């Protein structure tokens, strides 16, 4: 009985602390982009990408390790930019549009 009372008290306290969320200027666009990213998960050509390296432009063959490093760097850069867009959106800062555009430019959906 004591557990039930405690659970009800905690639930009531948490429900009072909930503040209604107000969407930011990019909330809908970010949600749409994240949906598209999730839907592209099965596509082997989809994902973050970065500009070609100088070595690749001069005809050097990439190694498995260099490809893995490049993918990891591209993913980190994409995650940072999308995270920035979300933080700016949360603050109501319209610069989230530019950050989201940069994140979209870093991600191949096709």
LUMDO-90038 format. One record per residue (C-alpha): residue number from 1; residue in one letter; x negated, z negated, y negated. Coordinates in pm, 1 decimal, padded with zeros to 6 digits. Layout:
BEGIN
@nr NUM | rest a | xx X | zz Z | yy Y
...
***
This chain:
BEGIN
@nr 1 | rest x | xx 00000.0 | zz 00000.0 | yy 00000.0
@nr 2 | rest x | xx -00287.4 | zz -00085.1 | yy -00233.1
@nr 3 | rest x | xx -00439.1 | zz 00262.2 | yy -00181.5
@nr 4 | rest x | xx -00111.4 | zz 00431.1 | yy -00269.3
@nr 5 | rest x | xx -00075.1 | zz 00224.9 | yy -00585.7
@nr 6 | rest x | xx -00433.8 | zz 00301.8 | yy -00686.4
@nr 7 | rest x | xx -00386.2 | zz 00672.3 | yy -00614.8
@nr 8 | rest x | xx -00069.2 | zz 00682.5 | yy -00822.1
@nr 9 | rest x | xx -00236.5 | zz 00499.2 | yy -01109.9
@nr 10 | rest x | xx -00534.7 | zz 00734.7 | yy -01105.7
@nr 11 | rest x | xx -00306.7 | zz 01039.0 | yy -01089.0
@nr 12 | rest x | xx -00101.8 | zz 00914.3 | yy -01382.1
@nr 13 | rest x | xx -00413.8 | zz 00846.1 | yy -01588.4
@nr 14 | rest x | xx -00557.2 | zz 01188.1 | yy -01514.4
@nr 15 | rest x | xx -00234.7 | zz 01365.3 | yy -01599.9
@nr 16 | rest x | xx -00230.5 | zz 01197.1 | yy -01939.9
@nr 17 | rest x | xx -00586.4 | zz 01310.6 | yy -02006.0
@nr 18 | rest x | xx -00507.4 | zz 01677.4 | yy -01947.2
@nr 19 | rest x | xx -00515.1 | zz 01875.6 | yy -02267.2
@nr 20 | rest x | xx -00340.5 | zz 02209.6 | yy -02269.5
@nr 21 | rest x | xx -00595.7 | zz 02488.7 | yy -02268.5
@nr 22 | rest x | xx -00579.2 | zz 02741.7 | yy -02547.8
@nr 23 | rest x | xx -00715.4 | zz 03079.6 | yy -02453.4
@nr 24 | rest x | xx -01012.7 | zz 03200.9 | yy -02650.2
@nr 25 | rest x | xx -01052.0 | zz 03546.2 | yy -02800.4
@nr 26 | rest x | xx -01204.9 | zz 03685.9 | yy -02478.8
@nr 27 | rest x | xx -01026.9 | zz 03486.2 | yy -02208.9
@nr 28 | rest x | xx -00813.5 | zz 03773.8 | yy -02080.7
@nr 29 | rest x | xx -01095.6 | zz 04029.3 | yy -02094.1
@nr 30 | rest x | xx -01333.4 | zz 03794.1 | yy -01911.2
@nr 31 | rest x | xx -01071.1 | zz 03728.0 | yy -01642.5
@nr 32 | rest x | xx -01009.0 | zz 04101.3 | yy -01595.8
@nr 33 | rest x | xx -01382.1 | zz 04172.2 | yy -01569.6
@nr 34 | rest x | xx -01435.4 | zz 03889.2 | yy -01319.7
@nr 35 | rest x | xx -01147.8 | zz 04026.0 | yy -01109.7
@nr 36 | rest x | xx -01310.0 | zz 04370.3 | yy -01111.1
@nr 37 | rest x | xx -01644.8 | zz 04215.7 | yy -01011.4
@nr 38 | rest x | xx -01481.8 | zz 04029.4 | yy -00719.6
@nr 39 | rest x | xx -01301.8 | zz 04345.8 | yy -00608.3
@nr 40 | rest x | xx -01630.2 | zz 04539.9 | yy -00608.9
@nr 41 | rest x | xx -01793.6 | zz 04292.6 | yy -00368.7
@nr 42 | rest x | xx -01766.8 | zz 04527.6 | yy -00069.1
@nr 43 | rest x | xx -01920.7 | zz 04821.3 | yy -00253.4
@nr 44 | rest x | xx -02294.8 | zz 04849.6 | yy -00175.0
@nr 45 | rest x | xx -02354.7 | zz 05028.1 | yy -00507.1
@nr 46 | rest x | xx -02186.2 | zz 04759.0 | yy -00716.4
@nr 47 | rest x | xx -02375.9 | zz 04475.8 | yy -00876.7
@nr 48 | rest x | xx -02606.6 | zz 04381.6 | yy -01159.2
@nr 49 | rest x | xx -02881.3 | zz 04626.3 | yy -01243.0
@nr 50 | rest x | xx -03170.1 | zz 04655.6 | yy -01486.1
@nr 51 | rest x | xx -03362.8 | zz 04942.8 | yy -01640.8
@nr 52 | rest x | xx -03614.0 | zz 05117.2 | yy -01420.1
@nr 53 | rest x | xx -03965.7 | zz 04974.8 | yy -01426.9
@nr 54 | rest x | xx -04269.0 | zz 05169.9 | yy -01546.4
@nr 55 | rest x | xx -04399.3 | zz 05171.6 | yy -01189.7
@nr 56 | rest x | xx -04080.4 | zz 05333.8 | yy -01066.2
@nr 57 | rest x | xx -04102.7 | zz 05596.0 | yy -01339.8
@nr 58 | rest x | xx -04460.0 | zz 05686.4 | yy -01240.2
@nr 59 | rest x | xx -04358.6 | zz 05746.7 | yy -00879.7
@nr 60 | rest x | xx -04477.1 | zz 05422.2 | yy -00722.2
@nr 61 | rest x | xx -04275.1 | zz 05328.4 | yy -00416.0
@nr 62 | rest x | xx -04102.4 | zz 04992.5 | yy -00446.5
@nr 63 | rest x | xx -04162.3 | zz 04730.6 | yy -00182.4
@nr 64 | rest x | xx -03891.7 | zz 04517.7 | yy -00026.1
@nr 65 | rest x | xx -04030.3 | zz 04219.6 | yy -00219.4
@nr 66 | rest x | xx -04029.1 | zz 04402.8 | yy -00553.5
@nr 67 | rest x | xx -03670.5 | zz 04516.4 | yy -00495.1
@nr 68 | rest x | xx -03566.0 | zz 04160.0 | yy -00412.2
@nr 69 | rest x | xx -03734.6 | zz 04030.2 | yy -00730.1
@nr 70 | rest x | xx -03566.6 | zz 04298.3 | yy -00939.3
@nr 71 | rest x | xx -03224.3 | zz 04217.4 | yy -00791.9
@nr 72 | rest x | xx -03276.8 | zz 03846.3 | yy -00853.6
@nr 73 | rest x | xx -03383.6 | zz 03905.3 | yy -01216.3
@nr 74 | rest x | xx -03087.0 | zz 04135.5 | yy -01276.8
@nr 75 | rest x | xx -02845.6 | zz 03879.1 | yy -01127.8
@nr 76 | rest x | xx -02990.1 | zz 03597.2 | yy -01340.0
@nr 77 | rest x | xx -02971.1 | zz 03805.7 | yy -01658.9
@nr 78 | rest x | xx -02611.6 | zz 03902.8 | yy -01578.6
@nr 79 | rest x | xx -02513.1 | zz 03542.9 | yy -01501.2
@nr 80 | rest x | xx -02669.6 | zz 03424.5 | yy -01828.5
@nr 81 | rest x | xx -02487.0 | zz 03684.4 | yy -02037.2
@nr 82 | rest x | xx -02149.9 | zz 03629.2 | yy -01871.3
@nr 83 | rest x | xx -02199.6 | zz 03254.3 | yy -01906.7
@nr 84 | rest x | xx -02276.7 | zz 03302.5 | yy -02275.4
@nr 85 | rest x | xx -01956.8 | zz 03503.9 | yy -02318.5
@nr 86 | rest x | xx -01758.9 | zz 03223.3 | yy -02153.2
@nr 87 | rest x | xx -01919.3 | zz 02952.3 | yy -02367.7
@nr 88 | rest x | xx -01851.8 | zz 03146.6 | yy -02687.5
@nr 89 | rest x | xx -01494.5 | zz 03212.3 | yy -02574.4
@nr 90 | rest x | xx -01440.4 | zz 02842.4 | yy -02509.6
@nr 91 | rest x | xx -01551.1 | zz 02770.2 | yy -02866.5
@nr 92 | rest x | xx -01319.8 | zz 03039.2 | yy -03004.2
@nr 93 | rest x | xx -01620.9 | zz 03239.2 | yy -03123.7
@nr 94 | rest x | xx -01547.9 | zz 03613.2 | yy -03137.6
@nr 95 | rest x | xx -01911.6 | zz 03690.2 | yy -03056.2
@nr 96 | rest x | xx -01791.2 | zz 03650.4 | yy -02696.5
@nr 97 | rest x | xx -01683.0 | zz 04015.6 | yy -02720.8
@nr 98 | rest x | xx -02041.7 | zz 04132.9 | yy -02772.3
@nr 99 | rest x | xx -02173.4 | zz 03906.0 | yy -02496.8
@nr 100 | rest x | xx -01906.1 | zz 04031.8 | yy -02257.6
@nr 101 | rest x | xx -01989.9 | zz 04392.2 | yy -02347.7
@nr 102 | rest x | xx -02357.0 | zz 04324.5 | yy -02266.8
@nr 103 | rest x | xx -02257.5 | zz 04167.2 | yy -01933.1
@nr 104 | rest x | xx -02042.1 | zz 04471.9 | yy -01853.1
@nr 105 | rest x | xx -02334.6 | zz 04700.0 | yy -01938.1
@nr 106 | rest x | xx -02546.8 | zz 04508.5 | yy -01685.0
@nr 107 | rest x | xx -02301.3 | zz 04546.0 | yy -01396.9
@nr 108 | rest x | xx -02226.9 | zz 04859.7 | yy -01198.6
@nr 109 | rest x | xx -01870.0 | zz 04844.2 | yy -01066.0
@nr 110 | rest x | xx -01880.3 | zz 05179.5 | yy -00885.9
***
